[in-house]
Amino acid sequence: MNEQIKSYLASQLRSFRRQAKLTQEELGVRIHRTGEAVSNIERGKSVPTLETLVALSETLSIPLRDFFPTGAFDDDVSQNRLKLEAEAASMLRGLTDAQLHVALKQIKALEDY
């Protein structure tokens, strides 16, 4: 699996788990895996099976597609940037419409900065 996709998926899982206020161990129990298995996925050390991804999706109430990027990656993009973008995307999904409106205004202000 492409390292950038693996890193993105790992960051998304970490962010979704934290939003659900679950530890790695708690999530592992809910998906019938170990906390170590969850940790390995979050660190990009292992790739989850389709069965595990489906279990994560159902347990966290996150559409399966949200674990993956929407477009192609640029080879010049750093792993850190991918992690930050994944975390930001995950956080934006959890906002109300009003909060998202404010967030977009703030992003636009940063863009003009």
Backbone as a printed PyTorch tensor [residue, N CA C, xyz], in Angstrom:
tensor([[[  0.8620,  -1.1800,   0.0000],
         [  0.0000,   0.0000,   0.0000],
         [  0.9020,   1.2350,   0.0000]],

        [[  0.5300,   2.2250,  -0.7440],
         [  1.2450,   3.4820,  -0.8030],
         [  1.4290,   4.0380,   0.6080]],

        [[  2.6510,   4.4740,   0.9330],
         [  2.9570,   4.9720,   2.2790],
         [  2.1210,   6.1950,   2.6340]],

        [[  1.8380,   7.0580,   1.6670],
         [  1.0410,   8.2490,   1.9490],
         [ -0.4000,   7.8720,   2.2980]],

        [[ -0.9530,   6.9080,   1.5960],
         [ -2.3140,   6.4620,   1.8990],
         [ -2.3460,   5.8090,   3.2770]],

        [[ -1.3360,   4.9900,   3.5620],
         [ -1.2600,   4.3310,   4.8660],
         [ -1.1660,   5.3690,   5.9850]],

        [[ -0.3690,   6.3950,   5.7770],
         [ -0.2110,   7.4540,   6.7710],
         [ -1.5110,   8.2320,   6.9560]],

        [[ -2.1910,   8.5060,   5.8560],
         [ -3.4650,   9.2260,   5.9190],
         [ -4.4930,   8.3990,   6.6890]],

        [[ -4.6040,   7.1310,   6.3560],
         [ -5.5490,   6.2370,   7.0310],
         [ -5.2290,   6.1740,   8.5270]],

        [[ -3.9550,   6.0690,   8.8570],
         [ -3.5340,   6.0040,  10.2570],
         [ -3.9580,   7.2630,  11.0060]],

        [[ -3.7410,   8.4110,  10.3890],
         [ -4.1130,   9.6810,  11.0280],
         [ -5.6240,   9.8130,  11.1850]],

        [[ -6.3510,   9.3750,  10.1730],
         [ -7.8110,   9.4350,  10.2530],
         [ -8.3140,   8.5670,  11.4030]],

        [[ -7.7970,   7.3600,  11.5040],
         [ -8.2360,   6.4730,  12.5730],
         [ -7.9480,   7.0860,  13.9360]],

        [[ -6.7580,   7.6080,  14.1220],
         [ -6.3960,   8.2240,  15.4060],
         [ -7.3550,   9.3640,  15.7390]],

        [[ -7.6150,  10.1940,  14.7670],
         [ -8.5070,  11.3350,  14.9810],
         [ -9.9380,  10.8840,  15.2940]],

        [[-10.4350,   9.9210,  14.5260],
         [-11.8000,   9.4210,  14.7620],
         [-11.9140,   8.7710,  16.1350]],

        [[-10.8900,   8.0150,  16.5280],
         [-10.9050,   7.3520,  17.8390],
         [-10.9110,   8.3750,  18.9560]],

        [[-10.0940,   9.3930,  18.8260],
         [-10.0350,  10.4400,  19.8520],
         [-11.3550,  11.2070,  19.9410]],

        [[-11.9620,  11.4830,  18.7870],
         [-13.2690,  12.1600,  18.7920],
         [-14.3110,  11.3210,  19.5120]],

        [[-14.2020,  10.0140,  19.3920],
         [-15.1310,   9.1010,  20.0690],
         [-14.7670,   8.9240,  21.5440]],

        [[-13.6520,   9.5530,  21.9590],
         [-13.1870,   9.4800,  23.3480],
         [-12.9320,   8.0390,  23.8020]],

        [[-12.2880,   7.2920,  22.9170],
         [-11.9370,   5.9080,  23.2060],
         [-10.4260,   5.7610,  23.2680]],

        [[ -9.9680,   4.9000,  24.1430],
         [ -8.5590,   4.5380,  24.1350],
         [ -8.3470,   3.5040,  23.0360]],

        [[ -7.1010,   3.2520,  22.7180],
         [ -6.8010,   2.2120,  21.7350],
         [ -7.3050,   0.8630,  22.2320]],

        [[ -7.1410,   0.6220,  23.5150],
         [ -7.5880,  -0.6470,  24.1050],
         [ -9.1120,  -0.7820,  24.0100]],

        [[ -9.8450,   0.2820,  24.3430],
         [-11.3170,   0.2490,  24.2830],
         [-11.8020,   0.0070,  22.8610]],

        [[-11.1840,   0.6910,  21.8990],
         [-11.5770,   0.4860,  20.5090],
         [-11.2590,  -0.9360,  20.0780]],

        [[-10.0920,  -1.4180,  20.4820],
         [ -9.7120,  -2.7890,  20.1420],
         [-10.7400,  -3.7980,  20.6310]],

        [[-11.1980,  -3.6360,  21.8590],
         [-12.2030,  -4.5470,  22.4190],
         [-13.4800,  -4.5010,  21.5830]],

        [[-13.8880,  -3.3020,  21.2060],
         [-15.1430,  -3.1500,  20.4450],
         [-15.0760,  -3.7670,  19.0500]],

        [[-13.8740,  -3.8200,  18.4770],
         [-13.7440,  -4.4100,  17.1280],
         [-13.1200,  -5.8000,  17.1820]],

        [[-13.0060,  -6.3450,  18.3820],
         [-12.4580,  -7.6920,  18.5820],
         [-11.0070,  -7.8080,  18.1260]],

        [[-10.2310,  -6.7790,  18.4480],
         [ -8.7980,  -6.7560,  18.1840],
         [ -8.1150,  -6.2900,  19.4700]],

        [[ -6.8130,  -6.3270,  19.4860],
         [ -6.0810,  -5.8520,  20.6570],
         [ -5.8290,  -4.3470,  20.5440]],

        [[ -5.5430,  -3.7420,  21.6780],
         [ -5.1420,  -2.3340,  21.6660],
         [ -3.8580,  -2.1510,  20.8820]],

        [[ -2.9870,  -3.1510,  20.9450],
         [ -1.7380,  -3.1030,  20.1920],
         [ -2.0080,  -3.0950,  18.6850]],

        [[ -3.0160,  -3.8520,  18.2480],
         [ -3.3640,  -3.8690,  16.8200],
         [ -3.8360,  -2.4800,  16.3770]],

        [[ -4.6480,  -1.8370,  17.2090],
         [ -5.1160,  -0.4770,  16.8970],
         [ -3.9220,   0.4670,  16.8540]],

        [[ -3.0370,   0.3590,  17.8190],
         [ -1.8360,   1.1990,  17.8590],
         [ -0.9940,   1.0210,  16.5950]],

        [[ -0.8140,  -0.2150,  16.1690],
         [ -0.0160,  -0.4770,  14.9700],
         [ -0.6380,   0.1560,  13.7250]],

        [[ -1.9600,   0.1460,  13.6420],
         [ -2.6330,   0.7810,  12.5020],
         [ -2.4460,   2.2920,  12.5880]],

        [[ -2.6370,   2.8560,  13.7770],
         [ -2.5170,   4.3050,  13.9550],
         [ -1.1060,   4.8170,  13.7040]],

        [[ -0.1140,   3.9790,  13.9130],
         [  1.2710,   4.3760,  13.6710],
         [  1.7220,   4.0260,  12.2600]],

        [[  0.8290,   3.4590,  11.4590],
         [  1.1720,   3.0920,  10.0940],
         [  2.0930,   1.8930,  10.0200]],

        [[  2.1710,   1.1160,  11.1010],
         [  3.0270,  -0.0700,  11.1310],
         [  2.3480,  -1.2710,  10.4770]],

        [[  1.0220,  -1.2720,  10.4680],
         [  0.2910,  -2.3530,   9.8110],
         [ -0.9100,  -1.7700,   9.0690]],

        [[ -1.3650,  -2.5200,   8.1130],
         [ -2.5150,  -2.1210,   7.3010],
         [ -3.7120,  -2.9620,   7.7410]],

        [[ -4.8320,  -2.3110,   8.0550],
         [ -5.9950,  -3.0940,   8.4800],
         [ -6.5960,  -3.8820,   7.3180]],

        [[ -7.1480,  -5.0320,   7.6400],
         [ -7.8670,  -5.8010,   6.6330],
         [ -9.1740,  -5.0950,   6.3340]],

        [[ -9.8210,  -5.5010,   5.2790],
         [-11.1300,  -4.9320,   4.9550],
         [-12.1160,  -5.2000,   6.0950]],

        [[-12.0520,  -6.3880,   6.6570],
         [-12.9270,  -6.7390,   7.7810],
         [-12.7100,  -5.7850,   8.9640]],

        [[-11.4600,  -5.4830,   9.2620],
         [-11.1440,  -4.5660,  10.3600],
         [-11.6120,  -3.1560,  10.0340]],

        [[-11.4080,  -2.7100,   8.7960],
         [-11.8710,  -1.3740,   8.4020],
         [-13.3860,  -1.2490,   8.5380]],

        [[-14.1060,  -2.2800,   8.1330],
         [-15.5600,  -2.2590,   8.2580],
         [-15.9540,  -2.1990,   9.7320]],

        [[-15.2800,  -2.9770,  10.5710],
         [-15.5660,  -2.9560,  12.0120],
         [-15.2780,  -1.5770,  12.5980]],

        [[-14.1800,  -0.9570,  12.1860],
         [-13.8530,   0.3900,  12.6600],
         [-14.9120,   1.3950,  12.2100]],

        [[-15.3050,   1.2990,  10.9590],
         [-16.3170,   2.1860,  10.4040],
         [-17.6300,   2.0830,  11.1790]],

        [[-18.0610,   0.8630,  11.4210],
         [-19.3270,   0.6500,  12.1350],
         [-19.2230,   1.0960,  13.5890]],

        [[-18.1340,   0.7580,  14.2490],
         [-17.9640,   1.0910,  15.6600],
         [-17.8660,   2.5970,  15.8850]],

        [[-17.1630,   3.2810,  14.9970],
         [-16.9660,   4.7210,  15.1440],
         [-18.0430,   5.5460,  14.4410]],

        [[-18.9680,   4.8640,  13.7630],
         [-20.0390,   5.5350,  13.0000],
         [-19.4670,   6.5280,  11.9880]],

        [[-18.4520,   6.0570,  11.2820],
         [-17.7760,   6.8550,  10.2600],
         [-17.9010,   6.1110,   8.9380]],

        [[-18.3480,   6.7940,   7.8730],
         [-18.4020,   6.1110,   6.5790],
         [-17.0220,   5.5780,   6.1860]],

        [[-16.9760,   4.4200,   5.6150],
         [-15.7250,   3.7820,   5.2180],
         [-14.8820,   4.7020,   4.3280]],

        [[-15.5280,   5.4410,   3.4580],
         [-14.8000,   6.3180,   2.5320],
         [-14.0030,   7.4020,   3.2500]],

        [[-14.4220,   7.7570,   4.4820],
         [-13.7420,   8.8270,   5.2090],
         [-12.3690,   8.4210,   5.7360]],

        [[-12.0420,   7.1550,   5.6620],
         [-10.7130,   6.7050,   6.0700],
         [ -9.6780,   6.9430,   4.9710]],

        [[-10.1460,   7.2910,   3.7670],
         [ -9.2590,   7.4190,   2.6180],
         [ -9.3020,   8.8240,   2.0440]],

        [[ -8.2130,   9.2470,   1.4120],
         [ -8.1800,  10.5720,   0.7890],
         [ -9.1180,  10.6260,  -0.4180]],

        [[ -9.5130,  11.8330,  -0.7510],
         [-10.4360,  11.9920,  -1.8750],
         [ -9.7200,  12.1320,  -3.2050]],

        [[ -8.4320,  12.4140,  -3.1890],
         [ -7.7120,  12.5940,  -4.4450],
         [ -6.3310,  11.9780,  -4.3890]],

        [[ -5.5670,  12.2540,  -5.4140],
         [ -4.2090,  11.7270,  -5.5040],
         [ -3.2650,  12.5490,  -4.6330]],

        [[ -2.1610,  11.9350,  -4.2220],
         [ -1.1650,  12.6170,  -3.4230],
         [ -0.0440,  13.1330,  -4.3070]],

        [[  0.4910,  14.2500,  -3.9120],
         [  1.6720,  14.8110,  -4.5450],
         [  2.8810,  14.2310,  -3.8210]],

        [[  3.8660,  13.7400,  -4.5440],
         [  5.0430,  13.1320,  -3.9250],
         [  5.8260,  14.1070,  -3.0510]],

        [[  5.6390,  15.4070,  -3.2720],
         [  6.3760,  16.4120,  -2.5050],
         [  5.7100,  16.7510,  -1.1760]],

        [[  4.5530,  16.1650,  -0.8910],
         [  3.8320,  16.4550,   0.3400],
         [  4.4400,  15.6350,   1.4790]],

        [[  4.7570,  16.3150,   2.5780],
         [  5.3830,  15.6260,   3.7050],
         [  4.3680,  14.7710,   4.4680]],

        [[  4.8820,  13.7680,   5.1560],
         [  4.0290,  12.9050,   5.9730],
         [  3.3480,  13.7290,   7.0620]],

        [[  4.0560,  14.7120,   7.6200],
         [  3.4840,  15.5540,   8.6580],
         [  2.2850,  16.3370,   8.1240]],

        [[  2.4190,  16.8670,   6.9160],
         [  1.3130,  17.6150,   6.3260],
         [  0.1020,  16.7080,   6.1190]],

        [[  0.3430,  15.4880,   5.6540],
         [ -0.7560,  14.5410,   5.4490],
         [ -1.4800,  14.2670,   6.7650]],

        [[ -0.7180,  14.1050,   7.8390],
         [ -1.3240,  13.8630,   9.1460],
         [ -2.1520,  15.0600,   9.5900]],

        [[ -1.6090,  16.2640,   9.3960],
         [ -2.3320,  17.4750,   9.7880],
         [ -3.6110,  17.6510,   8.9650]],

        [[ -3.5300,  17.4030,   7.6600],
         [ -4.7120,  17.5210,   6.8070],
         [ -5.7730,  16.4940,   7.1830]],

        [[ -5.3530,  15.2840,   7.4950],
         [ -6.2950,  14.2430,   7.9020],
         [ -6.9810,  14.6320,   9.2020]],

        [[ -6.2090,  15.1600,  10.1420],
         [ -6.7990,  15.5720,  11.4190],
         [ -7.7710,  16.7300,  11.2190]],

        [[ -7.3910,  17.6990,  10.3880],
         [ -8.2720,  18.8410,  10.1280],
         [ -9.5670,  18.3860,   9.4570]],

        [[ -9.4670,  17.5080,   8.4810],
         [-10.6630,  17.0130,   7.7870],
         [-11.5860,  16.2860,   8.7580]],

        [[-10.9940,  15.5000,   9.6190],
         [-11.7810,  14.7710,  10.6140],
         [-12.4900,  15.7200,  11.5680]],

        [[-11.7990,  16.7500,  12.0050],
         [-12.3960,  17.7220,  12.9210],
         [-13.5210,  18.4960,  12.2400]],

        [[-13.3260,  18.8600,  10.9910],
         [-14.3480,  19.6190,  10.2680],
         [-15.6480,  18.8220,  10.1410]],

        [[-15.5290,  17.5160,   9.9440],
         [-16.7240,  16.6730,   9.8160],
         [-17.5740,  16.6820,  11.0730]],

        [[-16.9430,  16.9140,  12.2170],
         [-17.6630,  16.8820,  13.4810],
         [-18.3230,  18.1940,  13.8650]],

        [[-18.1390,  19.2290,  13.0740],
         [-18.7010,  20.5390,  13.3930],
         [-20.1430,  20.6760,  12.9370]],

        [[-20.8760,  21.5270,  13.6450],
         [-22.2260,  21.8720,  13.1950],
         [-22.0880,  22.7880,  11.9800]],

        [[-23.1920,  23.0420,  11.2930],
         [-23.1580,  23.9450,  10.1390],
         [-22.6560,  25.3300,  10.5410]],

        [[-23.1240,  25.8190,  11.6800],
         [-22.7200,  27.1510,  12.1430],
         [-21.2290,  27.1820,  12.4680]],

        [[-20.7360,  26.1470,  13.1330],
         [-19.3120,  26.0730,  13.4620],
         [-18.4640,  25.9590,  12.2020]],

        [[-18.9310,  25.1910,  11.2340],
         [-18.2020,  25.0340,   9.9890],
         [-18.1160,  26.3670,   9.2470]],

        [[-19.1800,  27.1340,   9.2890],
         [-19.1950,  28.4540,   8.6570],
         [-18.1040,  29.3440,   9.2710]],

        [[-18.0030,  29.3450,  10.5880],
         [-16.9790,  30.1300,  11.2800],
         [-15.5870,  29.6130,  10.9260]],

        [[-15.4280,  28.2930,  10.9190],
         [-14.1310,  27.7020,  10.6000],
         [-13.6800,  28.0970,   9.1910]],

        [[-14.5870,  28.0700,   8.2490],
         [-14.2360,  28.4520,   6.8810],
         [-13.8190,  29.9190,   6.7930]],

        [[-14.4910,  30.7770,   7.5480],
         [-14.0970,  32.1970,   7.5750],
         [-12.6840,  32.3400,   8.1310]],

        [[-12.3760,  31.5640,   9.1650],
         [-11.0440,  31.6290,   9.7540],
         [ -9.9850,  31.1100,   8.7780]],

        [[-10.2960,  30.0630,   8.0610],
         [ -9.3580,  29.5240,   7.0740],
         [ -9.1300,  30.5300,   5.9530]],

        [[-10.1950,  31.1760,   5.5110],
         [-10.0550,  32.1880,   4.4730],
         [ -9.2070,  33.3480,   4.9590]],

        [[ -9.3590,  33.7260,   6.2240],
         [ -8.5350,  34.8080,   6.7860],
         [ -7.0650,  34.3840,   6.8040]],

        [[ -6.7930,  33.1250,   7.1410],
         [ -5.4130,  32.6420,   7.1240],
         [ -4.8510,  32.6400,   5.7070]],

        [[ -5.7030,  32.3040,   4.7650],
         [ -5.2750,  32.2710,   3.3630],
         [ -4.8510,  33.6620,   2.8910]],

        [[ -5.5370,  34.6870,   3.3560],
         [ -5.2240,  36.0700,   2.9800],
         [ -4.0230,  36.6340,   3.7490]],

        [[ -3.6570,  35.9570,   4.8270],
         [ -2.5670,  36.4090,   5.6880],
         [ -1.2810,  36.3600,   4.9910]]])
